[in-house]
Amino acid sequence: MPLKWRCTLVLLVFLGSTLGWSQKIAWTFAVSGDSRNCGDVIMPAIAASALQDGVKFYWHLGDFRAIYDFDQDYKQRHPKASIFDYETNAWQDFIDQQLNPFGNLPVYLALGNHDTAPPKTRPEAIQQFADWWLRPEIKDQRLRDDPSDHELRTYYHWILNGIDFVTLDNASEDQFDEQQLKWLWKELERAAKAETVHTVVLGMHFALPDSFAAGHSMNESAQGTKSGREVYAKLLDFRKTTHKQVYVLASHSHFFMSNTYNTACRRVKTENAVLPGWIVGTAGAVRYRLPNDIDGTTAARTDVYGYLLGQVYSDGTISFAFHELKESDIPQPVIDTYTKDFVHGCFEGNRSPYIPDGPLQPPNCP
């Protein structure tokens, strides 16, 4: 190579490095769900760590409190409380102990099945958490989509730096219902046409059907199985026709799992039938065992707490990394409130032998 061309190449490499031509992380966000049981201990640590990471927002994928029985952390702080006292104050406890530590950082909420468990209801949740579902960017986006749409719903979306974040509500066995599906189809049509949107990220409580954690997902109900498969197929078609990125995030199963839709049935069904998906039910809930039939392509861990850190690149692609929290990450004021022994018990205990059933295998694919 002539000397002048070698000098030009060196100069281009130098300028590319200096000006940031190589792909760099533009910004980050944090996601997790299932903060019942020990969530009052774990969530303040998630907040402190996420704030230190400099995230743009935190996304909670549901199950704020246990509701069907006392959360251990609540009972530790209120040992004489009756179940009536607990059910009356559980959601305010979630706000005080788990959401307030995020300060001014935007927090987005999805409903979980425990958030609609009796005596709690979806209408009560809408009333209790209206301030979160009426954040200005959510309300403004809803009215930009349809100026006549003034309905407050538990499913919504907002757009940030070319990423369309869609929160879905599959917190009960009747979901996704027809109304929510119609809304989602319209939203995907808008995202397909929008030149400024290059990525869609969906967050929900239950994982879509037929994942490695199928036994603890939308497969639990007939309506969930049917409607969830419709959503999965629609997302595949959206990705194929638009060439835009699609990512699916869920919790409900109390462990961390990546590549959750890379099942045998998905791989053999059609080419490119696997959506990138993660499960991150690691915000304090009693921790389950991992499914028996996950394969070597799937990173999965249990008996851990933490959150998924979404790292957004300038072209709209997103990489996800699990940020584990250790006992030493619990803030001292939390330890002072709950005692060192209780905090230690959340890490050494708070485990369940439950193992979610895996998906159907060939030739019995859905």
C-alpha contacts under 8 A as a table, 3 or more apart, distances in Angstrom:
res1	aa1	res2	aa2	distance
1	M	5	W	6.54
1	M	6	R	6.47
2	P	5	W	5.48
2	P	6	R	6.42
3	L	6	R	5.09
3	L	7	C	6.20
4	K	7	C	5.13
4	K	8	T	6.22
5	W	8	T	4.90
5	W	9	L	6.14
6	R	9	L	5.11
6	R	10	V	6.25
7	C	10	V	5.16
7	C	11	L	6.17
8	T	11	L	5.04
8	T	12	L	6.21
9	L	12	L	5.11
9	L	13	V	6.25
10	V	13	V	5.22
10	V	14	F	6.17
11	L	14	F	5.06
11	L	15	L	6.10
12	L	15	L	5.06
12	L	16	G	5.95
13	V	16	G	5.11
13	V	17	S	6.20
14	F	17	S	5.24
14	F	18	T	6.11
15	L	18	T	4.94
15	L	19	L	5.79
16	G	19	L	5.32
16	G	20	G	5.73
16	G	21	W	4.69
16	G	22	S	6.63
17	S	20	G	5.35
17	S	21	W	6.39
17	S	22	S	6.81
18	T	21	W	7.89
20	G	23	Q	7.27
20	G	24	K	7.28
23	Q	313	Y	6.78
23	Q	314	S	6.86
24	K	313	Y	5.82
24	K	314	S	6.72
25	I	28	T	7.71
25	I	311	Q	6.08
25	I	312	V	5.62
25	I	313	Y	4.53
25	I	314	S	6.79
26	A	311	Q	7.55
26	A	312	V	5.71
26	A	313	Y	5.14
26	A	314	S	5.69
27	W	55	V	6.98
27	W	56	K	7.15
27	W	311	Q	6.18
27	W	312	V	5.42
27	W	313	Y	7.22
28	T	53	D	7.94
28	T	54	G	7.18
28	T	55	V	4.81
28	T	56	K	6.07
28	T	309	L	6.74
28	T	310	G	5.35
28	T	311	Q	4.62
28	T	312	V	5.79
29	F	55	V	4.54
29	F	56	K	5.26
29	F	57	F	5.28
29	F	58	Y	6.16
29	F	59	W	7.98
29	F	309	L	5.88
29	F	310	G	5.13
29	F	311	Q	6.89
30	A	50	A	6.56
30	A	55	V	6.47
30	A	57	F	6.38
30	A	58	Y	4.76
30	A	59	W	6.24
30	A	307	Y	6.35
30	A	308	L	5.62
30	A	309	L	4.72
30	A	310	G	6.06
31	V	58	Y	5.71
31	V	59	W	4.68
31	V	60	H	6.06
31	V	61	L	7.43
31	V	280	V	7.59
31	V	307	Y	5.55
31	V	308	L	5.05
31	V	309	L	6.60
31	V	310	G	7.68
32	S	59	W	6.59
32	S	60	H	5.45
32	S	61	L	6.07
32	S	251	S	6.86
32	S	280	V	5.27
32	S	281	G	5.95
32	S	282	T	6.30
32	S	283	A	6.12
32	S	306	G	7.38
32	S	307	Y	4.95
32	S	308	L	6.21
33	G	60	H	5.07
33	G	61	L	4.41
33	G	62	G	5.36
33	G	63	D	6.74
33	G	64	F	7.88
33	G	205	H	7.57
33	G	250	A	7.78
33	G	251	S	5.41
33	G	252	H	7.27
33	G	280	V	6.33
33	G	281	G	4.74
33	G	282	T	6.26
33	G	283	A	5.57
34	D	39	G	7.78
34	D	61	L	7.11
34	D	62	G	5.81
34	D	63	D	4.70
34	D	64	F	6.23
34	D	65	R	7.88
34	D	112	G	7.96
34	D	251	S	6.76
34	D	252	H	6.48
34	D	254	H	7.11
34	D	281	G	5.08
34	D	282	T	6.36
34	D	283	A	5.42
34	D	284	G	6.39
34	D	285	A	5.43
35	S	38	C	6.78
35	S	39	G	4.15
35	S	40	D	7.51
35	S	42	I	7.68
35	S	43	M	7.07
35	S	62	G	7.87
35	S	63	D	6.25
35	S	64	F	5.34
35	S	65	R	6.50
35	S	281	G	7.91
35	S	282	T	7.34
35	S	283	A	4.48
35	S	284	G	4.46
35	S	285	A	5.32
36	R	39	G	5.02
36	R	40	D	7.82
36	R	63	D	6.43
36	R	64	F	5.64
36	R	65	R	4.27
36	R	66	A	5.20
36	R	71	D	6.17
36	R	283	A	7.70
36	R	284	G	5.77
36	R	285	A	4.85
36	R	286	V	7.81
37	N	40	D	7.94
37	N	65	R	7.11
37	N	66	A	6.64
37	N	70	F	7.80
37	N	71	D	4.31
37	N	72	Q	5.13
37	N	73	D	6.17
37	N	284	G	6.06
37	N	285	A	5.11
37	N	286	V	6.38
37	N	350	N	7.78
38	C	41	V	5.49
38	C	42	I	6.36
38	C	71	D	7.03
38	C	72	Q	6.33
38	C	73	D	5.40
38	C	284	G	4.54
38	C	285	A	6.13
38	C	286	V	7.76
38	C	346	C	6.19
38	C	350	N	7.80
39	G	42	I	4.92
39	G	43	M	5.43
39	G	65	R	7.96
39	G	73	D	7.38
39	G	98	Q	7.14
39	G	283	A	5.91
39	G	284	G	4.12
39	G	285	A	6.64
40	D	43	M	5.81
40	D	44	P	6.96
40	D	73	D	6.22
40	D	74	Y	7.80
40	D	94	F	7.34
40	D	97	Q	5.51
40	D	98	Q	5.76
40	D	284	G	7.69
41	V	44	P	6.39
41	V	45	A	7.33
41	V	73	D	7.23
41	V	284	G	7.44
41	V	330	I	7.07
41	V	334	V	6.33
41	V	335	I	7.99
41	V	338	Y	7.85
41	V	343	V	6.95
42	I	45	A	5.34
42	I	46	I	6.36
42	I	283	A	6.09
42	I	284	G	5.58
42	I	305	Y	7.32
42	I	306	G	7.96
42	I	330	I	6.93
43	M	46	I	4.84
43	M	47	A	6.10
43	M	97	Q	7.89
43	M	98	Q	5.30
43	M	99	L	7.90
43	M	283	A	6.22
43	M	284	G	7.28
44	P	47	A	4.99
44	P	48	A	6.17
44	P	97	Q	7.35
44	P	98	Q	6.00
44	P	101	P	5.68
44	P	102	F	7.74
44	P	330	I	7.36
44	P	331	P	7.16
44	P	334	V	7.78
45	A	48	A	5.08
45	A	49	S	6.08
45	A	325	L	7.46
45	A	329	D	6.09
45	A	330	I	5.18
45	A	331	P	6.26
46	I	49	S	5.21
46	I	50	A	5.87
46	I	283	A	7.79
46	I	306	G	6.49
46	I	307	Y	7.04
46	I	325	L	7.56
47	A	50	A	5.19
47	A	51	L	6.01
47	A	101	P	6.02
47	A	102	F	5.19
48	A	51	L	5.29
48	A	52	Q	6.23
48	A	101	P	7.52
48	A	102	F	7.43
49	S	52	Q	4.98
49	S	53	D	6.18
50	A	53	D	4.92
50	A	54	G	6.44
50	A	55	V	5.96
50	A	58	Y	7.71
51	L	54	G	5.11
51	L	55	V	6.17
51	L	102	F	7.48
51	L	105	L	7.84
52	Q	55	V	7.85
55	V	58	Y	7.44
56	K	105	L	7.20
56	K	106	P	7.34
57	F	105	L	5.86
57	F	106	P	4.91
57	F	107	V	5.82
57	F	108	Y	7.66
58	Y	105	L	7.43
58	Y	106	P	6.47
58	Y	107	V	4.88
58	Y	108	Y	6.41
59	W	107	V	5.79
59	W	108	Y	4.78
59	W	109	L	6.12
59	W	110	A	7.90
60	H	107	V	7.32
60	H	108	Y	6.12
60	H	109	L	5.00
60	H	110	A	6.14
61	L	109	L	6.24
61	L	110	A	4.77
61	L	111	L	6.67
61	L	112	G	6.92
61	L	203	G	6.69
61	L	204	M	5.70
61	L	205	H	5.15
61	L	250	A	6.52
61	L	251	S	6.16
62	G	109	L	6.81
62	G	110	A	5.04
62	G	111	L	4.55
62	G	112	G	3.96
62	G	113	N	7.55
62	G	114	H	8.00
62	G	115	D	7.26
62	G	204	M	7.71
62	G	205	H	5.62
62	G	251	S	7.52
62	G	252	H	7.73
63	D	66	A	6.89
63	D	111	L	6.70
63	D	112	G	4.46
63	D	113	N	6.43
63	D	114	H	5.21
63	D	115	D	5.66
63	D	205	H	7.99
63	D	252	H	7.72
64	F	91	W	7.36
64	F	94	F	6.42
64	F	112	G	7.51
64	F	114	H	7.49
64	F	115	D	6.67
65	R	71	D	6.78
65	R	90	A	6.53
65	R	91	W	7.00
65	R	94	F	6.95
65	R	114	H	6.90
65	R	115	D	7.18
66	A	69	D	6.10
66	A	70	F	6.72
66	A	71	D	5.88
66	A	114	H	5.87
66	A	115	D	7.93
67	I	70	F	6.69
67	I	71	D	7.68
67	I	86	Y	8.00
67	I	87	E	6.23
67	I	90	A	7.30
67	I	114	H	6.33
67	I	115	D	7.45
67	I	117	A	6.82
67	I	118	P	7.72
67	I	120	K	7.75
68	Y	114	H	7.53
68	Y	117	A	6.93
68	Y	118	P	7.36
69	D	83	I	7.45
70	F	74	Y	6.79
70	F	75	K	6.34
70	F	83	I	7.07
70	F	86	Y	6.80
71	D	74	Y	5.31
71	D	75	K	6.33
72	Q	75	K	5.10
72	Q	76	Q	6.07
73	D	76	Q	5.01
73	D	77	R	6.43
73	D	338	Y	7.43
74	Y	77	R	5.26
74	Y	78	H	5.93
74	Y	79	P	7.97
74	Y	86	Y	7.81
74	Y	93	D	7.96
75	K	78	H	4.85
75	K	79	P	4.91
75	K	80	K	7.75
75	K	81	A	7.18
76	Q	79	P	5.62
76	Q	338	Y	6.67
76	Q	342	F	7.98
77	R	337	T	7.56
77	R	338	Y	6.65
78	H	81	A	5.47
81	A	84	F	7.96
81	A	85	D	5.77
81	A	86	Y	6.51
82	S	85	D	5.05
82	S	86	Y	6.29
83	I	86	Y	4.94
83	I	87	E	6.08
84	F	87	E	5.24
84	F	88	T	6.04
85	D	88	T	5.19
85	D	89	N	6.16
86	Y	89	N	5.25
86	Y	90	A	5.44
87	E	90	A	5.36
87	E	91	W	7.98
87	E	119	P	7.79
88	T	91	W	7.73
89	N	92	Q	5.34
89	N	93	D	6.04
90	A	93	D	4.98
90	A	94	F	6.33
91	W	94	F	4.88
91	W	95	I	6.35
91	W	128	Q	7.74
92	Q	95	I	5.01
92	Q	96	D	6.08
93	D	96	D	5.08
93	D	97	Q	5.78
93	D	98	Q	7.70
94	F	97	Q	5.46
94	F	98	Q	5.19
94	F	99	L	6.62
95	I	98	Q	5.61
95	I	99	L	4.82
95	I	100	N	6.09
96	D	99	L	6.26
96	D	100	N	5.46
97	Q	100	N	6.36
97	Q	101	P	7.05
98	Q	101	P	6.17
98	Q	102	F	7.90
99	L	102	F	5.78
99	L	103	G	7.75
99	L	107	V	7.70
100	N	103	G	5.56
102	F	105	L	5.54
102	F	106	P	7.89
102	F	107	V	7.73
107	V	132	W	7.25
108	Y	132	W	6.54
108	Y	133	W	7.52
109	L	132	W	7.01
109	L	133	W	7.43
109	L	167	T	7.94
110	A	154	T	6.93
110	A	155	Y	7.53
110	A	167	T	6.32
110	A	168	L	6.96
110	A	169	D	6.50
110	A	203	G	7.63
110	A	204	M	6.28
110	A	205	H	6.82
111	L	115	D	6.04
111	L	116	T	7.74
111	L	154	T	7.09
111	L	169	D	6.01
111	L	170	N	7.49
111	L	171	A	5.64
111	L	204	M	7.75
111	L	205	H	6.70
112	G	115	D	5.20
112	G	116	T	7.03
112	G	169	D	7.83
112	G	170	N	7.38
112	G	171	A	4.58
112	G	172	S	7.87
112	G	205	H	5.36
112	G	206	F	7.69
112	G	252	H	7.47
113	N	116	T	5.41
113	N	117	A	6.31
113	N	170	N	7.86
113	N	171	A	4.32
113	N	172	S	5.74
113	N	205	H	7.76
114	H	117	A	4.85
114	H	171	A	7.81
115	D	120	K	6.43
115	D	121	T	7.16
115	D	122	R	7.48
115	D	125	A	7.26
115	D	171	A	7.48
116	T	119	P	7.86
116	T	120	K	5.21
116	T	121	T	4.67
116	T	122	R	5.62
116	T	125	A	7.81
116	T	171	A	6.81
116	T	172	S	6.94
117	A	120	K	5.38
117	A	121	T	6.74
118	P	121	T	6.68
120	K	124	E	6.59
120	K	125	A	7.42
121	T	124	E	5.22
121	T	125	A	6.30
122	R	125	A	4.98
122	R	126	I	6.22
123	P	126	I	5.05
123	P	127	Q	6.35
124	E	127	Q	5.10
124	E	128	Q	6.09
125	A	128	Q	5.01
125	A	129	F	5.90
125	A	130	A	7.88
126	I	129	F	5.47
126	I	130	A	5.40
126	I	133	W	7.82
126	I	152	L	7.65
126	I	153	R	7.37
126	I	154	T	7.00
127	Q	130	A	5.30
128	Q	131	D	7.99
129	F	132	W	5.51
129	F	133	W	6.56
130	A	133	W	5.05
130	A	134	L	5.79
130	A	152	L	7.96
131	D	134	L	5.11
131	D	135	R	6.37
132	W	135	R	5.48
133	W	138	I	6.94
133	W	139	K	7.92
133	W	152	L	7.32
133	W	153	R	7.50
133	W	154	T	7.11
134	L	138	I	6.22
134	L	139	K	5.66
134	L	152	L	7.54
135	R	138	I	5.36
135	R	139	K	6.24
136	P	139	K	5.18
136	P	140	D	5.80
137	E	140	D	5.14
137	E	141	Q	5.94
137	E	158	W	6.33
138	I	141	Q	5.21
138	I	142	R	6.21
138	I	156	Y	6.94
138	I	157	H	6.38
138	I	158	W	5.54
139	K	142	R	5.14
139	K	143	L	6.35
140	D	143	L	5.24
140	D	144	R	6.10
141	Q	144	R	4.99
141	Q	145	D	6.17
141	Q	157	H	7.26
141	Q	158	W	6.04
141	Q	159	I	7.76
142	R	145	D	5.20
142	R	146	D	6.26
142	R	147	P	7.60
142	R	149	D	6.80
142	R	150	H	7.99
142	R	156	Y	7.57
142	R	157	H	7.72
143	L	146	D	4.88
143	L	147	P	4.37
143	L	148	S	6.91
143	L	149	D	6.11
143	L	150	H	7.45
144	R	147	P	5.96
146	D	149	D	5.37
147	P	150	H	7.90
153	R	156	Y	6.85
154	T	167	T	7.93
154	T	168	L	7.35
154	T	169	D	6.12
155	Y	166	V	7.62
155	Y	167	T	5.28
155	Y	168	L	4.71
155	Y	169	D	5.47
155	Y	180	Q	7.62
156	Y	166	V	6.05
156	Y	167	T	5.41
156	Y	168	L	6.90
157	H	164	D	6.91
157	H	165	F	5.43
157	H	166	V	4.32
157	H	167	T	5.91
158	W	164	D	6.02
158	W	165	F	5.47
158	W	166	V	6.81
159	I	162	G	6.36
159	I	163	I	5.50
159	I	164	D	4.44
159	I	165	F	6.00
159	I	197	V	7.95
160	L	163	I	5.25
160	L	164	D	6.61
160	L	165	F	7.67
162	G	196	T	5.49
162	G	197	V	4.48
162	G	198	H	5.89
162	G	199	T	6.81
162	G	316	G	7.10
163	I	197	V	5.88
163	I	198	H	6.39
163	I	199	T	4.95
163	I	200	V	5.90
163	I	201	V	7.23
163	I	316	G	6.91
164	D	191	A	7.43
164	D	197	V	6.54
164	D	198	H	7.99
164	D	199	T	6.14
164	D	200	V	4.72
164	D	201	V	6.18
165	F	200	V	6.04
165	F	201	V	4.93
165	F	202	L	6.00
165	F	203	G	7.59
166	V	200	V	7.30
166	V	201	V	6.11
166	V	202	L	4.69
166	V	203	G	6.19
167	T	202	L	5.93
167	T	203	G	4.94
167	T	204	M	5.97
168	L	202	L	7.19
168	L	203	G	6.26
168	L	204	M	5.10
168	L	205	H	7.99
169	D	175	Q	7.16
169	D	176	F	7.16
169	D	204	M	6.21
169	D	205	H	7.26
170	N	173	E	7.36
170	N	174	D	7.90
170	N	175	Q	4.96
170	N	176	F	5.77
170	N	204	M	6.77
170	N	205	H	6.46
170	N	206	F	6.39
170	N	218	M	7.83
170	N	224	G	7.65
171	A	175	Q	7.09
171	A	205	H	6.54
171	A	206	F	7.21
172	S	175	Q	5.84
173	E	220	E	7.97
173	E	221	S	5.77
173	E	222	A	7.91
173	E	223	Q	6.51
173	E	224	G	6.20
174	D	177	D	6.13
174	D	223	Q	5.97
174	D	224	G	7.01
175	Q	223	Q	6.51
175	Q	224	G	5.89
175	Q	227	S	7.39
176	F	180	Q	6.10
176	F	181	L	6.40
176	F	223	Q	7.23
176	F	224	G	6.41
176	F	227	S	5.68
176	F	228	G	7.06
177	D	180	Q	5.51
177	D	181	L	6.32
177	D	227	S	7.57
178	E	181	L	5.15
178	E	182	K	6.16
179	Q	182	K	5.27
179	Q	183	W	6.35
180	Q	183	W	5.06
180	Q	184	L	6.18
181	L	184	L	4.98
181	L	185	W	6.10
181	L	231	V	7.90
182	K	185	W	5.21
182	K	186	K	6.33
183	W	186	K	5.26
183	W	187	E	6.19
184	L	187	E	4.91
184	L	188	L	6.16
185	W	188	L	5.21
185	W	189	E	6.26
186	K	189	E	5.02
186	K	190	R	6.27
187	E	190	R	5.05
187	E	191	A	6.16
188	L	191	A	4.92
188	L	192	A	5.98
188	L	238	F	7.32
189	E	192	A	5.09
189	E	193	K	6.40
190	R	193	K	5.31
190	R	194	A	6.04
191	A	194	A	5.14
191	A	197	V	6.09
191	A	200	V	7.75
192	A	195	E	7.87
192	A	197	V	7.76
192	A	238	F	7.30
192	A	242	T	6.08
194	A	197	V	5.42
195	E	198	H	7.22
197	V	200	V	7.76
198	H	244	K	5.29
198	H	245	Q	6.61
198	H	316	G	6.13
199	T	244	K	5.52
199	T	245	Q	4.60
199	T	246	V	6.01
199	T	316	G	5.92
199	T	317	T	7.20
200	V	244	K	7.54
200	V	245	Q	6.18
200	V	246	V	4.95
200	V	247	Y	6.49
201	V	246	V	5.82
201	V	247	Y	4.76
201	V	248	V	5.97
201	V	249	L	7.52
202	L	246	V	7.81
202	L	247	Y	6.25
202	L	248	V	4.90
202	L	249	L	6.02
203	G	248	V	6.15
203	G	249	L	4.71
203	G	250	A	5.78
204	M	207	A	7.04
204	M	249	L	6.43
204	M	250	A	5.00
204	M	251	S	7.27
205	H	250	A	5.04
205	H	251	S	5.14
205	H	252	H	5.60
206	F	216	H	7.66
206	F	217	S	4.94
206	F	218	M	5.68
206	F	250	A	5.83
206	F	251	S	6.15
206	F	252	H	5.44
206	F	253	S	8.00
207	A	211	S	7.26
207	A	213	A	7.90
207	A	214	A	7.91
207	A	217	S	5.01
207	A	218	M	6.14
207	A	249	L	7.41
207	A	250	A	5.11
207	A	251	S	6.79
207	A	252	H	7.38
207	A	279	I	7.20
208	L	211	S	6.91
208	L	217	S	6.41
208	L	218	M	5.54
208	L	219	N	7.71
208	L	225	T	7.89
208	L	228	G	5.32
208	L	229	R	7.07
208	L	232	Y	7.03
209	P	214	A	6.00
209	P	217	S	6.16
209	P	218	M	5.11
209	P	219	N	5.11
209	P	224	G	7.63
209	P	225	T	5.72
209	P	228	G	5.80
209	P	229	R	6.14
210	D	213	A	7.53
210	D	214	A	5.03
210	D	219	N	6.94
210	D	261	Y	7.11
210	D	263	T	7.74
210	D	359	P	5.22
210	D	360	L	7.21
211	S	214	A	4.91
211	S	217	S	7.85
211	S	260	T	5.47
211	S	261	Y	4.64
211	S	262	N	7.38
211	S	263	T	6.52
211	S	358	G	7.32
211	S	359	P	6.07
212	F	260	T	5.49
212	F	261	Y	6.45
212	F	262	N	7.68
212	F	263	T	6.36
212	F	291	P	6.98
212	F	293	D	7.26
212	F	294	I	6.09
212	F	358	G	5.15
212	F	359	P	5.74
213	A	216	H	5.68
213	A	217	S	6.49
213	A	253	S	7.40
213	A	260	T	7.46
213	A	291	P	6.42
213	A	356	P	5.80
213	A	357	D	6.35
213	A	358	G	5.34
213	A	359	P	6.96
214	A	217	S	5.18
214	A	218	M	7.37
214	A	219	N	5.88
214	A	220	E	7.91
214	A	356	P	7.13
214	A	357	D	6.17
214	A	358	G	5.23
214	A	359	P	5.11
215	G	219	N	6.45
215	G	220	E	6.53
215	G	356	P	4.91
215	G	357	D	4.21
215	G	358	G	5.87
215	G	359	P	7.19
216	H	219	N	7.12
216	H	220	E	6.45
216	H	252	H	7.26
216	H	253	S	6.33
216	H	356	P	5.54
216	H	357	D	7.14
217	S	220	E	5.89
217	S	252	H	7.28
217	S	253	S	7.75
218	M	221	S	6.28
218	M	224	G	4.64
218	M	225	T	5.43
218	M	228	G	6.51
219	N	222	A	7.01
219	N	224	G	6.04
219	N	225	T	4.64
220	E	224	G	6.96
220	E	225	T	7.22
221	S	224	G	5.05
221	S	225	T	6.05
222	A	225	T	5.15
222	A	226	K	6.20
223	Q	226	K	5.18
223	Q	227	S	5.90
223	Q	228	G	7.98
224	G	227	S	5.37
224	G	228	G	5.48
225	T	228	G	5.26
225	T	229	R	6.06
226	K	229	R	5.42
226	K	230	E	6.43
227	S	230	E	4.99
227	S	231	V	6.31
228	G	231	V	5.07
228	G	232	Y	6.20
229	R	232	Y	4.99
229	R	233	A	6.15
230	E	233	A	5.22
230	E	234	K	6.13
231	V	234	K	5.03
231	V	235	L	6.14
232	Y	235	L	5.18
232	Y	236	L	6.33
233	A	236	L	5.13
233	A	237	D	6.28
234	K	237	D	5.10
234	K	238	F	6.07
235	L	238	F	4.91
235	L	239	R	6.15
235	L	246	V	7.30
236	L	239	R	5.23
236	L	240	K	6.18
236	L	273	A	6.78
236	L	275	L	7.20
237	D	240	K	5.04
237	D	241	T	6.05
238	F	241	T	5.41
238	F	242	T	5.86
238	F	243	H	7.73
238	F	244	K	7.70
239	R	242	T	5.44
239	R	243	H	5.15
239	R	244	K	5.42
239	R	245	Q	6.39
239	R	246	V	6.51
240	K	243	H	5.54
240	K	244	K	7.90
245	Q	316	G	7.63
245	Q	317	T	6.77
246	V	275	L	7.15
246	V	276	P	7.21
247	Y	275	L	6.80
247	Y	276	P	5.32
247	Y	277	G	6.01
248	V	275	L	7.28
248	V	276	P	6.31
248	V	277	G	4.67
248	V	278	W	6.59
249	L	277	G	5.73
249	L	278	W	5.07
249	L	279	I	6.11
249	L	280	V	7.72
250	A	277	G	7.90
250	A	278	W	6.31
250	A	279	I	4.86
250	A	280	V	6.37
250	A	281	G	7.63
251	S	254	H	6.99
251	S	279	I	4.87
251	S	280	V	4.80
251	S	281	G	4.23
251	S	282	T	7.89
252	H	279	I	7.73
252	H	280	V	7.89
252	H	281	G	5.61
253	S	279	I	7.01
253	S	280	V	7.49
253	S	281	G	5.55
253	S	288	Y	7.11
253	S	356	P	7.92
254	H	280	V	7.05
254	H	281	G	4.28
254	H	282	T	5.70
254	H	285	A	6.42
254	H	286	V	6.79
254	H	287	R	5.01
254	H	288	Y	5.43
254	H	302	T	7.45
255	F	279	I	7.11
255	F	280	V	5.98
255	F	281	G	5.35
255	F	282	T	5.68
255	F	287	R	6.36
255	F	288	Y	6.45
255	F	289	R	7.73
255	F	290	L	7.29
255	F	300	A	7.45
255	F	301	R	6.06
255	F	302	T	4.68
255	F	303	D	7.09
255	F	304	V	7.11
256	F	278	W	7.50
256	F	279	I	5.50
256	F	280	V	4.65
256	F	281	G	6.53
256	F	282	T	6.71
256	F	300	A	5.41
256	F	301	R	5.23
256	F	302	T	6.29
256	F	304	V	7.89
256	F	322	F	7.73
257	M	260	T	6.26
257	M	278	W	5.58
257	M	279	I	5.02
257	M	280	V	6.63
257	M	298	T	6.87
257	M	299	A	5.75
257	M	300	A	4.19
257	M	301	R	6.57
258	S	277	G	6.18
258	S	278	W	4.48
258	S	279	I	6.55
258	S	298	T	5.56
258	S	299	A	5.30
258	S	300	A	6.34
259	N	262	N	5.67
259	N	276	P	5.77
259	N	277	G	5.23
259	N	278	W	6.07
259	N	297	T	7.21
259	N	298	T	5.32
259	N	299	A	7.28
260	T	263	T	7.40
260	T	276	P	7.49
260	T	277	G	5.36
260	T	278	W	5.82
260	T	279	I	7.18
260	T	298	T	6.81
261	Y	266	R	7.10
261	Y	274	V	5.83
261	Y	275	L	6.27
261	Y	276	P	6.98
261	Y	277	G	6.16
262	N	266	R	6.24
262	N	267	R	6.56
262	N	274	V	5.56
262	N	275	L	7.63
262	N	297	T	7.94
262	N	298	T	7.84
263	T	266	R	5.28
263	T	267	R	6.24
263	T	359	P	7.44
264	A	267	R	5.12
264	A	268	V	6.23
264	A	361	Q	6.30
264	A	362	P	6.88
265	C	268	V	5.41
265	C	269	K	5.87
265	C	360	L	7.23
265	C	361	Q	5.99
265	C	362	P	5.91
265	C	365	C	5.45
265	C	366	P	7.83
266	R	269	K	5.30
266	R	270	T	7.14
266	R	273	A	5.66
266	R	274	V	5.96
267	R	270	T	6.73
267	R	271	E	7.15
267	R	272	N	7.72
267	R	273	A	6.47
267	R	274	V	6.77
268	V	271	E	7.57
269	K	273	A	7.02
270	T	273	A	5.55
272	N	275	L	7.94
280	V	307	Y	6.74
280	V	308	L	6.76
281	G	285	A	7.33
282	T	285	A	6.59
282	T	287	R	7.74
282	T	304	V	6.65
282	T	305	Y	4.72
282	T	306	G	5.59
282	T	307	Y	6.67
283	A	305	Y	5.80
283	A	306	G	6.04
283	A	307	Y	7.12
284	G	305	Y	6.55
285	A	350	N	7.47
286	V	350	N	4.77
286	V	351	R	5.08
286	V	352	S	6.25
287	R	302	T	6.59
287	R	303	D	5.71
287	R	304	V	7.82
287	R	350	N	6.28
287	R	351	R	4.56
287	R	352	S	5.68
288	Y	302	T	6.79
288	Y	303	D	7.59
288	Y	351	R	6.32
288	Y	352	S	5.12
288	Y	353	P	6.17
288	Y	354	Y	5.39
288	Y	355	I	6.27
289	R	302	T	6.49
289	R	352	S	7.05
289	R	353	P	5.99
289	R	354	Y	5.84
289	R	355	I	4.92
289	R	356	P	7.59
290	L	300	A	7.46
290	L	301	R	7.32
290	L	302	T	6.63
290	L	355	I	6.00
290	L	356	P	7.17
291	P	294	I	6.27
291	P	355	I	5.67
291	P	356	P	5.52
291	P	357	D	6.28
291	P	358	G	6.11
292	N	355	I	7.77
292	N	357	D	7.79
292	N	358	G	7.15
293	D	358	G	6.28
294	I	298	T	6.55
294	I	358	G	7.90
295	D	298	T	5.82
296	G	299	A	7.52
301	R	304	V	6.91
303	D	347	F	7.73
303	D	351	R	7.07
304	V	324	E	6.67
304	V	325	L	7.44
304	V	347	F	7.93
305	Y	324	E	5.79
305	Y	325	L	5.57
305	Y	326	K	7.51
306	G	322	F	7.07
306	G	323	H	5.49
306	G	324	E	4.43
306	G	325	L	5.05
307	Y	322	F	5.89
307	Y	323	H	5.38
307	Y	324	E	6.75
308	L	320	F	6.33
308	L	321	A	5.72
308	L	322	F	4.61
308	L	323	H	6.01
309	L	320	F	5.57
309	L	321	A	5.29
309	L	322	F	6.11
309	L	323	H	6.48
310	G	318	I	6.29
310	G	319	S	5.90
310	G	320	F	4.67
310	G	321	A	6.77
311	Q	318	I	5.40
311	Q	319	S	5.18
311	Q	320	F	6.12
311	Q	321	A	7.97
312	V	316	G	6.24
312	V	317	T	6.04
312	V	318	I	4.53
312	V	319	S	6.71
313	Y	316	G	5.46
313	Y	317	T	5.50
313	Y	318	I	6.09
314	S	317	T	7.44
325	L	329	D	6.10
326	K	329	D	5.35
326	K	330	I	7.47
327	E	330	I	5.76
327	E	343	V	7.47
327	E	344	H	7.00
327	E	347	F	6.76
330	I	334	V	6.77
330	I	335	I	7.01
331	P	334	V	5.46
331	P	335	I	6.63
332	Q	335	I	4.99
332	Q	336	D	6.11
333	P	336	D	4.96
333	P	337	T	6.21
334	V	337	T	5.10
334	V	338	Y	6.13
334	V	339	T	7.89
335	I	338	Y	5.31
335	I	339	T	5.04
335	I	340	K	5.39
335	I	343	V	6.58
336	D	339	T	5.40
336	D	340	K	7.26
338	Y	342	F	6.07
338	Y	343	V	6.76
339	T	342	F	5.43
339	T	343	V	6.46
340	K	343	V	5.19
340	K	344	H	6.08
341	D	344	H	5.05
341	D	345	G	6.13
342	F	345	G	4.94
342	F	346	C	6.40
343	V	346	C	5.16
343	V	347	F	6.79
344	H	347	F	5.31
344	H	348	E	6.12
345	G	348	E	5.04
345	G	349	G	5.09
345	G	350	N	7.09
346	C	349	G	5.39
346	C	350	N	5.37
347	F	350	N	6.83
360	L	364	N	6.13
360	L	365	C	5.80
360	L	366	P	7.53
361	Q	364	N	5.65
361	Q	365	C	5.85
362	P	365	C	5.29
